[in-house]
Amino acid sequence: MTGCLGERMAALFLEARGYRVLYRNFRAAHGGEVDIVCRHRRTLVFVEVKTRMSLWHGRPAEAVTPAKQHLIRRGAKEWLG
């Protein structure tokens, strides 16, 4: 529930700044995932969203581990075809 809200807020934030959201919650067929795929002018952007209600479980950036980065890269590569 918190994650969905965070992703919705992130998409609205990006759109307000001129990004065009192309896809949300992209799941690659062979593993990999990207929370938001968007375009800003001529740049394709892959966004990972981490939502926290408090810092009890750490800062959001700390949750983007090397394993998570691998899944994001895999999802981005599959999106690019």
mmCIF file of the N, C-alpha and C atoms, coordinates in Angstrom:
data_MODEL
# 
_entry.id   MODEL 
# 
loop_
_atom_site.group_PDB 
_atom_site.id 
_atom_site.type_symbol 
_atom_site.label_atom_id 
_atom_site.label_alt_id 
_atom_site.label_comp_id 
_atom_site.label_asym_id 
_atom_site.label_entity_id 
_atom_site.label_seq_id 
_atom_site.pdbx_PDB_ins_code 
_atom_site.Cartn_x 
_atom_site.Cartn_y 
_atom_site.Cartn_z 
_atom_site.occupancy 
_atom_site.B_iso_or_equiv 
_atom_site.pdbx_formal_charge 
_atom_site.auth_seq_id 
_atom_site.auth_comp_id 
_atom_site.auth_asym_id 
_atom_site.auth_atom_id 
_atom_site.pdbx_PDB_model_num 
ATOM 1   N N  . MET A 1 1  ? 0.823  -1.188  0.000   1.00 0.00 ? 1  MET A N  1 
ATOM 2   C CA . MET A 1 1  ? 0.000  0.000   0.000   1.00 0.00 ? 1  MET A CA 1 
ATOM 3   C C  . MET A 1 1  ? 0.868  1.253   0.000   1.00 0.00 ? 1  MET A C  1 
ATOM 4   N N  . THR A 1 2  ? 1.859  1.336   0.889   1.00 0.00 ? 2  THR A N  1 
ATOM 5   C CA . THR A 1 2  ? 2.744  2.487   0.941   1.00 0.00 ? 2  THR A CA 1 
ATOM 6   C C  . THR A 1 2  ? 3.523  2.616   -0.353  1.00 0.00 ? 2  THR A C  1 
ATOM 7   N N  . GLY A 1 3  ? 3.979  1.472   -0.899  1.00 0.00 ? 3  GLY A N  1 
ATOM 8   C CA . GLY A 1 3  ? 4.730  1.479   -2.152  1.00 0.00 ? 3  GLY A CA 1 
ATOM 9   C C  . GLY A 1 3  ? 3.918  2.020   -3.312  1.00 0.00 ? 3  GLY A C  1 
ATOM 10  N N  . CYS A 1 4  ? 2.658  1.625   -3.406  1.00 0.00 ? 4  CYS A N  1 
ATOM 11  C CA . CYS A 1 4  ? 1.774  2.114   -4.481  1.00 0.00 ? 4  CYS A CA 1 
ATOM 12  C C  . CYS A 1 4  ? 1.584  3.617   -4.373  1.00 0.00 ? 4  CYS A C  1 
ATOM 13  N N  . LEU A 1 5  ? 1.382  4.092   -3.160  1.00 0.00 ? 5  LEU A N  1 
ATOM 14  C CA . LEU A 1 5  ? 1.211  5.525   -2.944  1.00 0.00 ? 5  LEU A CA 1 
ATOM 15  C C  . LEU A 1 5  ? 2.483  6.273   -3.338  1.00 0.00 ? 5  LEU A C  1 
ATOM 16  N N  . GLY A 1 6  ? 3.619  5.741   -2.932  1.00 0.00 ? 6  GLY A N  1 
ATOM 17  C CA . GLY A 1 6  ? 4.897  6.369   -3.271  1.00 0.00 ? 6  GLY A CA 1 
ATOM 18  C C  . GLY A 1 6  ? 5.128  6.424   -4.770  1.00 0.00 ? 6  GLY A C  1 
ATOM 19  N N  . GLU A 1 7  ? 4.785  5.350   -5.467  1.00 0.00 ? 7  GLU A N  1 
ATOM 20  C CA . GLU A 1 7  ? 4.955  5.325   -6.920  1.00 0.00 ? 7  GLU A CA 1 
ATOM 21  C C  . GLU A 1 7  ? 4.016  6.320   -7.594  1.00 0.00 ? 7  GLU A C  1 
ATOM 22  N N  . ARG A 1 8  ? 2.790  6.413   -7.098  1.00 0.00 ? 8  ARG A N  1 
ATOM 23  C CA . ARG A 1 8  ? 1.835  7.385   -7.657  1.00 0.00 ? 8  ARG A CA 1 
ATOM 24  C C  . ARG A 1 8  ? 2.343  8.809   -7.442  1.00 0.00 ? 8  ARG A C  1 
ATOM 25  N N  . MET A 1 9  ? 2.850  9.091   -6.237  1.00 0.00 ? 9  MET A N  1 
ATOM 26  C CA . MET A 1 9  ? 3.392  10.418  -5.935  1.00 0.00 ? 9  MET A CA 1 
ATOM 27  C C  . MET A 1 9  ? 4.614  10.716  -6.790  1.00 0.00 ? 9  MET A C  1 
ATOM 28  N N  . ALA A 1 10 ? 5.471  9.716   -6.976  1.00 0.00 ? 10 ALA A N  1 
ATOM 29  C CA . ALA A 1 10 ? 6.664  9.905   -7.801  1.00 0.00 ? 10 ALA A CA 1 
ATOM 30  C C  . ALA A 1 10 ? 6.282  10.199  -9.243  1.00 0.00 ? 10 ALA A C  1 
ATOM 31  N N  . ALA A 1 11 ? 5.296  9.485   -9.775  1.00 0.00 ? 11 ALA A N  1 
ATOM 32  C CA . ALA A 1 11 ? 4.851  9.710   -11.155 1.00 0.00 ? 11 ALA A CA 1 
ATOM 33  C C  . ALA A 1 11 ? 4.288  11.130  -11.304 1.00 0.00 ? 11 ALA A C  1 
ATOM 34  N N  . LEU A 1 12 ? 3.489  11.578  -10.348 1.00 0.00 ? 12 LEU A N  1 
ATOM 35  C CA . LEU A 1 12 ? 2.946  12.941  -10.399 1.00 0.00 ? 12 LEU A CA 1 
ATOM 36  C C  . LEU A 1 12 ? 4.057  13.980  -10.305 1.00 0.00 ? 12 LEU A C  1 
ATOM 37  N N  . PHE A 1 13 ? 5.044  13.726  -9.455  1.00 0.00 ? 13 PHE A N  1 
ATOM 38  C CA . PHE A 1 13 ? 6.199  14.617  -9.303  1.00 0.00 ? 13 PHE A CA 1 
ATOM 39  C C  . PHE A 1 13 ? 6.943  14.743  -10.626 1.00 0.00 ? 13 PHE A C  1 
ATOM 40  N N  . LEU A 1 14 ? 7.193  13.598  -11.266 1.00 0.00 ? 14 LEU A N  1 
ATOM 41  C CA . LEU A 1 14 ? 7.918  13.608  -12.538 1.00 0.00 ? 14 LEU A CA 1 
ATOM 42  C C  . LEU A 1 14 ? 7.112  14.314  -13.629 1.00 0.00 ? 14 LEU A C  1 
ATOM 43  N N  . GLU A 1 15 ? 5.820  14.015  -13.714 1.00 0.00 ? 15 GLU A N  1 
ATOM 44  C CA . GLU A 1 15 ? 4.974  14.643  -14.731 1.00 0.00 ? 15 GLU A CA 1 
ATOM 45  C C  . GLU A 1 15 ? 4.924  16.162  -14.555 1.00 0.00 ? 15 GLU A C  1 
ATOM 46  N N  . ALA A 1 16 ? 4.891  16.630  -13.324 1.00 0.00 ? 16 ALA A N  1 
ATOM 47  C CA . ALA A 1 16 ? 4.856  18.070  -13.053 1.00 0.00 ? 16 ALA A CA 1 
ATOM 48  C C  . ALA A 1 16 ? 6.148  18.752  -13.505 1.00 0.00 ? 16 ALA A C  1 
ATOM 49  N N  . ARG A 1 17 ? 7.194  17.974  -13.674 1.00 0.00 ? 17 ARG A N  1 
ATOM 50  C CA . ARG A 1 17 ? 8.486  18.510  -14.104 1.00 0.00 ? 17 ARG A CA 1 
ATOM 51  C C  . ARG A 1 17 ? 8.783  18.221  -15.574 1.00 0.00 ? 17 ARG A C  1 
ATOM 52  N N  . GLY A 1 18 ? 7.751  17.827  -16.306 1.00 0.00 ? 18 GLY A N  1 
ATOM 53  C CA . GLY A 1 18 ? 7.904  17.660  -17.742 1.00 0.00 ? 18 GLY A CA 1 
ATOM 54  C C  . GLY A 1 18 ? 8.258  16.270  -18.224 1.00 0.00 ? 18 GLY A C  1 
ATOM 55  N N  . TYR A 1 19 ? 8.300  15.299  -17.332 1.00 0.00 ? 19 TYR A N  1 
ATOM 56  C CA . TYR A 1 19 ? 8.560  13.919  -17.730 1.00 0.00 ? 19 TYR A CA 1 
ATOM 57  C C  . TYR A 1 19 ? 7.255  13.298  -18.215 1.00 0.00 ? 19 TYR A C  1 
ATOM 58  N N  . ARG A 1 20 ? 7.348  12.439  -19.212 1.00 0.00 ? 20 ARG A N  1 
ATOM 59  C CA . ARG A 1 20 ? 6.161  11.713  -19.678 1.00 0.00 ? 20 ARG A CA 1 
ATOM 60  C C  . ARG A 1 20 ? 6.291  10.271  -19.209 1.00 0.00 ? 20 ARG A C  1 
ATOM 61  N N  . VAL A 1 21 ? 5.419  9.848   -18.324 1.00 0.00 ? 21 VAL A N  1 
ATOM 62  C CA . VAL A 1 21 ? 5.446  8.482   -17.805 1.00 0.00 ? 21 VAL A CA 1 
ATOM 63  C C  . VAL A 1 21 ? 4.935  7.550   -18.896 1.00 0.00 ? 21 VAL A C  1 
ATOM 64  N N  . LEU A 1 22 ? 5.776  6.565   -19.260 1.00 0.00 ? 22 LEU A N  1 
ATOM 65  C CA . LEU A 1 22 ? 5.426  5.615   -20.303 1.00 0.00 ? 22 LEU A CA 1 
ATOM 66  C C  . LEU A 1 22 ? 4.864  4.321   -19.730 1.00 0.00 ? 22 LEU A C  1 
ATOM 67  N N  . TYR A 1 23 ? 5.361  3.926   -18.556 1.00 0.00 ? 23 TYR A N  1 
ATOM 68  C CA . TYR A 1 23 ? 4.952  2.645   -17.982 1.00 0.00 ? 23 TYR A CA 1 
ATOM 69  C C  . TYR A 1 23 ? 5.254  2.650   -16.493 1.00 0.00 ? 23 TYR A C  1 
ATOM 70  N N  . ARG A 1 24 ? 4.386  2.017   -15.743 1.00 0.00 ? 24 ARG A N  1 
ATOM 71  C CA . ARG A 1 24 ? 4.625  1.851   -14.302 1.00 0.00 ? 24 ARG A CA 1 
ATOM 72  C C  . ARG A 1 24 ? 4.644  0.366   -13.980 1.00 0.00 ? 24 ARG A C  1 
ATOM 73  N N  . ASN A 1 25 ? 5.539  -0.018  -13.086 1.00 0.00 ? 25 ASN A N  1 
ATOM 74  C CA . ASN A 1 25 ? 5.679  -1.401  -12.625 1.00 0.00 ? 25 ASN A CA 1 
ATOM 75  C C  . ASN A 1 25 ? 5.975  -2.376  -13.771 1.00 0.00 ? 25 ASN A C  1 
ATOM 76  N N  . PHE A 1 26 ? 6.984  -2.059  -14.558 1.00 0.00 ? 26 PHE A N  1 
ATOM 77  C CA . PHE A 1 26 ? 7.395  -2.955  -15.637 1.00 0.00 ? 26 PHE A CA 1 
ATOM 78  C C  . PHE A 1 26 ? 8.086  -4.168  -15.043 1.00 0.00 ? 26 PHE A C  1 
ATOM 79  N N  . ARG A 1 27 ? 7.598  -5.348  -15.397 1.00 0.00 ? 27 ARG A N  1 
ATOM 80  C CA . ARG A 1 27 ? 8.192  -6.606  -14.939 1.00 0.00 ? 27 ARG A CA 1 
ATOM 81  C C  . ARG A 1 27 ? 8.677  -7.357  -16.164 1.00 0.00 ? 27 ARG A C  1 
ATOM 82  N N  . ALA A 1 28 ? 9.969  -7.606  -16.223 1.00 0.00 ? 28 ALA A N  1 
ATOM 83  C CA . ALA A 1 28 ? 10.566 -8.308  -17.352 1.00 0.00 ? 28 ALA A CA 1 
ATOM 84  C C  . ALA A 1 28 ? 10.214 -9.791  -17.286 1.00 0.00 ? 28 ALA A C  1 
ATOM 85  N N  . ALA A 1 29 ? 10.058 -10.396 -18.436 1.00 0.00 ? 29 ALA A N  1 
ATOM 86  C CA . ALA A 1 29 ? 9.666  -11.812 -18.507 1.00 0.00 ? 29 ALA A CA 1 
ATOM 87  C C  . ALA A 1 29 ? 10.690 -12.729 -17.848 1.00 0.00 ? 29 ALA A C  1 
ATOM 88  N N  . HIS A 1 30 ? 11.960 -12.387 -17.924 1.00 0.00 ? 30 HIS A N  1 
ATOM 89  C CA . HIS A 1 30 ? 13.014 -13.245 -17.373 1.00 0.00 ? 30 HIS A CA 1 
ATOM 90  C C  . HIS A 1 30 ? 13.616 -12.651 -16.107 1.00 0.00 ? 30 HIS A C  1 
ATOM 91  N N  . GLY A 1 31 ? 12.815 -11.952 -15.343 1.00 0.00 ? 31 GLY A N  1 
ATOM 92  C CA . GLY A 1 31 ? 13.287 -11.334 -14.107 1.00 0.00 ? 31 GLY A CA 1 
ATOM 93  C C  . GLY A 1 31 ? 13.744 -9.915  -14.380 1.00 0.00 ? 31 GLY A C  1 
ATOM 94  N N  . GLY A 1 32 ? 13.618 -9.087  -13.416 1.00 0.00 ? 32 GLY A N  1 
ATOM 95  C CA . GLY A 1 32 ? 13.966 -7.683  -13.557 1.00 0.00 ? 32 GLY A CA 1 
ATOM 96  C C  . GLY A 1 32 ? 12.710 -6.843  -13.437 1.00 0.00 ? 32 GLY A C  1 
ATOM 97  N N  . GLU A 1 33 ? 12.888 -5.634  -12.948 1.00 0.00 ? 33 GLU A N  1 
ATOM 98  C CA . GLU A 1 33 ? 11.737 -4.774  -12.718 1.00 0.00 ? 33 GLU A CA 1 
ATOM 99  C C  . GLU A 1 33 ? 12.160 -3.312  -12.692 1.00 0.00 ? 33 GLU A C  1 
ATOM 100 N N  . VAL A 1 34 ? 11.267 -2.469  -13.142 1.00 0.00 ? 34 VAL A N  1 
ATOM 101 C CA . VAL A 1 34 ? 11.473 -1.022  -13.111 1.00 0.00 ? 34 VAL A CA 1 
ATOM 102 C C  . VAL A 1 34 ? 10.160 -0.403  -12.631 1.00 0.00 ? 34 VAL A C  1 
ATOM 103 N N  . ASP A 1 35 ? 10.238 0.448   -11.606 1.00 0.00 ? 35 ASP A N  1 
ATOM 104 C CA . ASP A 1 35 ? 9.022  1.050   -11.055 1.00 0.00 ? 35 ASP A CA 1 
ATOM 105 C C  . ASP A 1 35 ? 8.367  2.018   -12.033 1.00 0.00 ? 35 ASP A C  1 
ATOM 106 N N  . ILE A 1 36 ? 9.163  2.899   -12.623 1.00 0.00 ? 36 ILE A N  1 
ATOM 107 C CA . ILE A 1 36 ? 8.621  3.877   -13.572 1.00 0.00 ? 36 ILE A CA 1 
ATOM 108 C C  . ILE A 1 36 ? 9.582  4.000   -14.751 1.00 0.00 ? 36 ILE A C  1 
ATOM 109 N N  . VAL A 1 37 ? 9.026  3.903   -15.950 1.00 0.00 ? 37 VAL A N  1 
ATOM 110 C CA . VAL A 1 37 ? 9.781  4.193   -17.167 1.00 0.00 ? 37 VAL A CA 1 
ATOM 111 C C  . VAL A 1 37 ? 9.192  5.478   -17.715 1.00 0.00 ? 37 VAL A C  1 
ATOM 112 N N  . CYS A 1 38 ? 10.055 6.481   -17.931 1.00 0.00 ? 38 CYS A N  1 
ATOM 113 C CA . CYS A 1 38 ? 9.544  7.749   -18.434 1.00 0.00 ? 38 CYS A CA 1 
ATOM 114 C C  . CYS A 1 38 ? 10.541 8.376   -19.401 1.00 0.00 ? 38 CYS A C  1 
ATOM 115 N N  . ARG A 1 39 ? 10.079 9.421   -20.051 1.00 0.00 ? 39 ARG A N  1 
ATOM 116 C CA . ARG A 1 39 ? 10.918 10.139  -21.006 1.00 0.00 ? 39 ARG A CA 1 
ATOM 117 C C  . ARG A 1 39 ? 10.935 11.596  -20.606 1.00 0.00 ? 39 ARG A C  1 
ATOM 118 N N  . HIS A 1 40 ? 12.131 12.184  -20.665 1.00 0.00 ? 40 HIS A N  1 
ATOM 119 C CA . HIS A 1 40 ? 12.286 13.621  -20.454 1.00 0.00 ? 40 HIS A CA 1 
ATOM 120 C C  . HIS A 1 40 ? 13.048 14.156  -21.650 1.00 0.00 ? 40 HIS A C  1 
ATOM 121 N N  . ARG A 1 41 ? 12.340 14.877  -22.473 1.00 0.00 ? 41 ARG A N  1 
ATOM 122 C CA . ARG A 1 41 ? 12.863 15.343  -23.751 1.00 0.00 ? 41 ARG A CA 1 
ATOM 123 C C  . ARG A 1 41 ? 13.343 14.148  -24.566 1.00 0.00 ? 41 ARG A C  1 
ATOM 124 N N  . ARG A 1 42 ? 14.632 14.028  -24.807 1.00 0.00 ? 42 ARG A N  1 
ATOM 125 C CA . ARG A 1 42 ? 15.145 12.928  -25.624 1.00 0.00 ? 42 ARG A CA 1 
ATOM 126 C C  . ARG A 1 42 ? 15.781 11.824  -24.779 1.00 0.00 ? 42 ARG A C  1 
ATOM 127 N N  . THR A 1 43 ? 15.594 11.883  -23.465 1.00 0.00 ? 43 THR A N  1 
ATOM 128 C CA . THR A 1 43 ? 16.227 10.927  -22.564 1.00 0.00 ? 43 THR A CA 1 
ATOM 129 C C  . THR A 1 43 ? 15.201 9.961   -21.982 1.00 0.00 ? 43 THR A C  1 
ATOM 130 N N  . LEU A 1 44 ? 15.482 8.680   -22.098 1.00 0.00 ? 44 LEU A N  1 
ATOM 131 C CA . LEU A 1 44 ? 14.660 7.649   -21.474 1.00 0.00 ? 44 LEU A CA 1 
ATOM 132 C C  . LEU A 1 44 ? 15.168 7.451   -20.060 1.00 0.00 ? 44 LEU A C  1 
ATOM 133 N N  . VAL A 1 45 ? 14.258 7.440   -19.079 1.00 0.00 ? 45 VAL A N  1 
ATOM 134 C CA . VAL A 1 45 ? 14.633 7.403   -17.665 1.00 0.00 ? 45 VAL A CA 1 
ATOM 135 C C  . VAL A 1 45 ? 13.969 6.204   -16.990 1.00 0.00 ? 45 VAL A C  1 
ATOM 136 N N  . PHE A 1 46 ? 14.771 5.424   -16.261 1.00 0.00 ? 46 PHE A N  1 
ATOM 137 C CA . PHE A 1 46 ? 14.266 4.299   -15.480 1.00 0.00 ? 46 PHE A CA 1 
ATOM 138 C C  . PHE A 1 46 ? 14.356 4.690   -14.015 1.00 0.00 ? 46 PHE A C  1 
ATOM 139 N N  . VAL A 1 47 ? 13.214 4.648   -13.313 1.00 0.00 ? 47 VAL A N  1 
ATOM 140 C CA . VAL A 1 47 ? 13.127 5.176   -11.947 1.00 0.00 ? 47 VAL A CA 1 
ATOM 141 C C  . VAL A 1 47 ? 12.811 4.061   -10.963 1.00 0.00 ? 47 VAL A C  1 
ATOM 142 N N  . GLU A 1 48 ? 13.564 4.003   -9.891  1.00 0.00 ? 48 GLU A N  1 
ATOM 143 C CA . GLU A 1 48 ? 13.282 3.114   -8.762  1.00 0.00 ? 48 GLU A CA 1 
ATOM 144 C C  . GLU A 1 48 ? 12.706 3.974   -7.651  1.00 0.00 ? 48 GLU A C  1 
ATOM 145 N N  . VAL A 1 49 ? 11.568 3.583   -7.108  1.00 0.00 ? 49 VAL A N  1 
ATOM 146 C CA . VAL A 1 49 ? 10.906 4.349   -6.051  1.00 0.00 ? 49 VAL A CA 1 
ATOM 147 C C  . VAL A 1 49 ? 10.982 3.566   -4.752  1.00 0.00 ? 49 VAL A C  1 
ATOM 148 N N  . LYS A 1 50 ? 11.446 4.209   -3.708  1.00 0.00 ? 50 LYS A N  1 
ATOM 149 C CA . LYS A 1 50 ? 11.471 3.625   -2.368  1.00 0.00 ? 50 LYS A CA 1 
ATOM 150 C C  . LYS A 1 50 ? 10.731 4.569   -1.435  1.00 0.00 ? 50 LYS A C  1 
ATOM 151 N N  . THR A 1 51 ? 9.655  4.104   -0.859  1.00 0.00 ? 51 THR A N  1 
ATOM 152 C CA . THR A 1 51 ? 8.817  4.926   0.003   1.00 0.00 ? 51 THR A CA 1 
ATOM 153 C C  . THR A 1 51 ? 9.009  4.503   1.450   1.00 0.00 ? 51 THR A C  1 
ATOM 154 N N  . ARG A 1 52 ? 9.180  5.482   2.303   1.00 0.00 ? 52 ARG A N  1 
ATOM 155 C CA . ARG A 1 52 ? 9.337  5.211   3.731   1.00 0.00 ? 52 ARG A CA 1 
ATOM 156 C C  . ARG A 1 52 ? 8.432  6.139   4.520   1.00 0.00 ? 52 ARG A C  1 
ATOM 157 N N  . MET A 1 53 ? 7.794  5.595   5.529   1.00 0.00 ? 53 MET A N  1 
ATOM 158 C CA . MET A 1 53 ? 6.989  6.419   6.431   1.00 0.00 ? 53 MET A CA 1 
ATOM 159 C C  . MET A 1 53 ? 7.859  6.966   7.560   1.00 0.00 ? 53 MET A C  1 
ATOM 160 N N  . SER A 1 54 ? 8.995  6.298   7.797   1.00 0.00 ? 54 SER A N  1 
ATOM 161 C CA . SER A 1 54 ? 9.964  6.767   8.781   1.00 0.00 ? 54 SER A CA 1 
ATOM 162 C C  . SER A 1 54 ? 11.327 6.189   8.373   1.00 0.00 ? 54 SER A C  1 
ATOM 163 N N  . LEU A 1 55 ? 12.346 6.562   9.089   1.00 0.00 ? 55 LEU A N  1 
ATOM 164 C CA . LEU A 1 55 ? 13.683 6.046   8.793   1.00 0.00 ? 55 LEU A CA 1 
ATOM 165 C C  . LEU A 1 55 ? 14.021 4.821   9.645   1.00 0.00 ? 55 LEU A C  1 
ATOM 166 N N  . TRP A 1 56 ? 13.016 4.244   10.297  1.00 0.00 ? 56 TRP A N  1 
ATOM 167 C CA . TRP A 1 56 ? 13.213 3.076   11.152  1.00 0.00 ? 56 TRP A CA 1 
ATOM 168 C C  . TRP A 1 56 ? 13.935 1.950   10.410  1.00 0.00 ? 56 TRP A C  1 
ATOM 169 N N  . HIS A 1 57 ? 13.594 1.727   9.157   1.00 0.00 ? 57 HIS A N  1 
ATOM 170 C CA . HIS A 1 57 ? 14.212 0.665   8.363   1.00 0.00 ? 57 HIS A CA 1 
ATOM 171 C C  . HIS A 1 57 ? 15.343 1.199   7.488   1.00 0.00 ? 57 HIS A C  1 
ATOM 172 N N  . GLY A 1 58 ? 15.802 2.403   7.762   1.00 0.00 ? 58 GLY A N  1 
ATOM 173 C CA . GLY A 1 58 ? 16.900 2.989   7.005   1.00 0.00 ? 58 GLY A CA 1 
ATOM 174 C C  . GLY A 1 58 ? 16.410 3.957   5.940   1.00 0.00 ? 58 GLY A C  1 
ATOM 175 N N  . ARG A 1 59 ? 17.367 4.621   5.333   1.00 0.00 ? 59 ARG A N  1 
ATOM 176 C CA . ARG A 1 59 ? 17.061 5.572   4.265   1.00 0.00 ? 59 ARG A CA 1 
ATOM 177 C C  . ARG A 1 59 ? 16.702 4.823   2.994   1.00 0.00 ? 59 ARG A C  1 
ATOM 178 N N  . PRO A 1 60 ? 15.826 5.400   2.173   1.00 0.00 ? 60 PRO A N  1 
ATOM 179 C CA . PRO A 1 60 ? 15.405 4.715   0.949   1.00 0.00 ? 60 PRO A CA 1 
ATOM 180 C C  . PRO A 1 60 ? 16.572 4.286   0.054   1.00 0.00 ? 60 PRO A C  1 
ATOM 181 N N  . ALA A 1 61 ? 17.568 5.127   -0.107  1.00 0.00 ? 61 ALA A N  1 
ATOM 182 C CA . ALA A 1 61 ? 18.699 4.788   -0.982  1.00 0.00 ? 61 ALA A CA 1 
ATOM 183 C C  . ALA A 1 61 ? 19.447 3.549   -0.493  1.00 0.00 ? 61 ALA A C  1 
ATOM 184 N N  . GLU A 1 62 ? 19.439 3.312   0.805   1.00 0.00 ? 62 GLU A N  1 
ATOM 185 C CA . GLU A 1 62 ? 20.127 2.142   1.356   1.00 0.00 ? 62 GLU A CA 1 
ATOM 186 C C  . GLU A 1 62 ? 19.457 0.839   0.939   1.00 0.00 ? 62 GLU A C  1 
ATOM 187 N N  . ALA A 1 63 ? 18.191 0.912   0.543   1.00 0.00 ? 63 ALA A N  1 
ATOM 188 C CA . ALA A 1 63 ? 17.457 -0.286  0.134   1.00 0.00 ? 63 ALA A CA 1 
ATOM 189 C C  . ALA A 1 63 ? 17.735 -0.681  -1.315  1.00 0.00 ? 63 ALA A C  1 
ATOM 190 N N  . VAL A 1 64 ? 18.434 0.186   -2.037  1.00 0.00 ? 64 VAL A N  1 
ATOM 191 C CA . VAL A 1 64 ? 18.771 -0.123  -3.431  1.00 0.00 ? 64 VAL A CA 1 
ATOM 192 C C  . VAL A 1 64 ? 20.139 -0.802  -3.421  1.00 0.00 ? 64 VAL A C  1 
ATOM 193 N N  . THR A 1 65 ? 20.110 -2.061  -3.069  1.00 0.00 ? 65 THR A N  1 
ATOM 194 C CA . THR A 1 65 ? 21.316 -2.874  -2.928  1.00 0.00 ? 65 THR A CA 1 
ATOM 195 C C  . THR A 1 65 ? 21.869 -3.247  -4.302  1.00 0.00 ? 65 THR A C  1 
ATOM 196 N N  . PRO A 1 66 ? 23.081 -3.782  -4.363  1.00 0.00 ? 66 PRO A N  1 
ATOM 197 C CA . PRO A 1 66 ? 23.604 -4.261  -5.648  1.00 0.00 ? 66 PRO A CA 1 
ATOM 198 C C  . PRO A 1 66 ? 22.672 -5.289  -6.309  1.00 0.00 ? 66 PRO A C  1 
ATOM 199 N N  . ALA A 1 67 ? 22.038 -6.149  -5.531  1.00 0.00 ? 67 ALA A N  1 
ATOM 200 C CA . ALA A 1 67 ? 21.105 -7.129  -6.102  1.00 0.00 ? 67 ALA A CA 1 
ATOM 201 C C  . ALA A 1 67 ? 19.901 -6.420  -6.719  1.00 0.00 ? 67 ALA A C  1 
ATOM 202 N N  . LYS A 1 68 ? 19.383 -5.395  -6.045  1.00 0.00 ? 68 LYS A N  1 
ATOM 203 C CA . LYS A 1 68 ? 18.256 -4.627  -6.579  1.00 0.00 ? 68 LYS A CA 1 
ATOM 204 C C  . LYS A 1 68 ? 18.674 -3.874  -7.836  1.00 0.00 ? 68 LYS A C  1 
ATOM 205 N N  . GLN A 1 69 ? 19.881 -3.312  -7.835  1.00 0.00 ? 69 GLN A N  1 
ATOM 206 C CA . GLN A 1 69 ? 20.394 -2.625  -9.015  1.00 0.00 ? 69 GLN A CA 1 
ATOM 207 C C  . GLN A 1 69 ? 20.482 -3.581  -10.201 1.00 0.00 ? 69 GLN A C  1 
ATOM 208 N N  . HIS A 1 70 ? 20.870 -4.808  -9.943  1.00 0.00 ? 70 HIS A N  1 
ATOM 209 C CA . HIS A 1 70 ? 20.936 -5.819  -11.000 1.00 0.00 ? 70 HIS A CA 1 
ATOM 210 C C  . HIS A 1 70 ? 19.547 -6.055  -11.607 1.00 0.00 ? 70 HIS A C  1 
ATOM 211 N N  . LEU A 1 71 ? 18.527 -6.158  -10.751 1.00 0.00 ? 71 LEU A N  1 
ATOM 212 C CA . LEU A 1 71 ? 17.155 -6.352  -11.245 1.00 0.00 ? 71 LEU A CA 1 
ATOM 213 C C  . LEU A 1 71 ? 16.668 -5.155  -12.066 1.00 0.00 ? 71 LEU A C  1 
ATOM 214 N N  . ILE A 1 72 ? 17.034 -3.961  -11.638 1.00 0.00 ? 72 ILE A N  1 
ATOM 215 C CA . ILE A 1 72 ? 16.643 -2.759  -12.376 1.00 0.00 ? 72 ILE A CA 1 
ATOM 216 C C  . ILE A 1 72 ? 17.331 -2.748  -13.744 1.00 0.00 ? 72 ILE A C  1 
ATOM 217 N N  . ARG A 1 73 ? 18.633 -3.042  -13.768 1.00 0.00 ? 73 ARG A N  1 
ATOM 218 C CA . ARG A 1 73 ? 19.365 -3.087  -15.045 1.00 0.00 ? 73 ARG A CA 1 
ATOM 219 C C  . ARG A 1 73 ? 18.766 -4.134  -15.979 1.00 0.00 ? 73 ARG A C  1 
ATOM 220 N N  . ARG A 1 74 ? 18.441 -5.300  -15.423 1.00 0.00 ? 74 ARG A N  1 
ATOM 221 C CA . ARG A 1 74 ? 17.859 -6.375  -16.232 1.00 0.00 ? 74 ARG A CA 1 
ATOM 222 C C  . ARG A 1 74 ? 16.508 -5.929  -16.808 1.00 0.00 ? 74 ARG A C  1 
ATOM 223 N N  . GLY A 1 75 ? 15.687 -5.281  -15.984 1.00 0.00 ? 75 GLY A N  1 
ATOM 224 C CA . GLY A 1 75 ? 14.410 -4.779  -16.460 1.00 0.00 ? 75 GLY A CA 1 
ATOM 225 C C  . GLY A 1 75 ? 14.591 -3.711  -17.532 1.00 0.00 ? 75 GLY A C  1 
ATOM 226 N N  . ALA A 1 76 ? 15.542 -2.806  -17.330 1.00 0.00 ? 76 ALA A N  1 
ATOM 227 C CA . ALA A 1 76 ? 15.791 -1.753  -18.312 1.00 0.00 ? 76 ALA A CA 1 
ATOM 228 C C  . ALA A 1 76 ? 16.270 -2.340  -19.633 1.00 0.00 ? 76 ALA A C  1 
ATOM 229 N N  . LYS A 1 77 ? 17.153 -3.307  -19.568 1.00 0.00 ? 77 LYS A N  1 
ATOM 230 C CA . LYS A 1 77 ? 17.649 -3.944  -20.800 1.00 0.00 ? 77 LYS A CA 1 
ATOM 231 C C  . LYS A 1 77 ? 16.522 -4.616  -21.552 1.00 0.00 ? 77 LYS A C  1 
ATOM 232 N N  . GLU A 1 78 ? 15.627 -5.286  -20.831 1.00 0.00 ? 78 GLU A N  1 
ATOM 233 C CA . GLU A 1 78 ? 14.508 -5.944  -21.515 1.00 0.00 ? 78 GLU A CA 1 
ATOM 234 C C  . GLU A 1 78 ? 13.551 -4.901  -22.094 1.00 0.00 ? 78 GLU A C  1 
ATOM 235 N N  . TRP A 1 79 ? 13.346 -3.795  -21.371 1.00 0.00 ? 79 TRP A N  1 
ATOM 236 C CA . TRP A 1 79 ? 12.486 -2.740  -21.910 1.00 0.00 ? 79 TRP A CA 1 
ATOM 237 C C  . TRP A 1 79 ? 13.060 -2.222  -23.245 1.00 0.00 ? 79 TRP A C  1 
ATOM 238 N N  . LEU A 1 80 ? 14.373 -2.087  -23.298 1.00 0.00 ? 80 LEU A N  1 
ATOM 239 C CA . LEU A 1 80 ? 15.016 -1.575  -24.508 1.00 0.00 ? 80 LEU A CA 1 
ATOM 240 C C  . LEU A 1 80 ? 14.997 -2.574  -25.651 1.00 0.00 ? 80 LEU A C  1 
ATOM 241 N N  . GLY A 1 81 ? 14.721 -3.835  -25.297 1.00 0.00 ? 81 GLY A N  1 
ATOM 242 C CA . GLY A 1 81 ? 14.547 -4.869  -26.304 1.00 0.00 ? 81 GLY A CA 1 
ATOM 243 C C  . GLY A 1 81 ? 15.812 -5.460  -26.785 1.00 0.00 ? 81 GLY A C  1 
# 
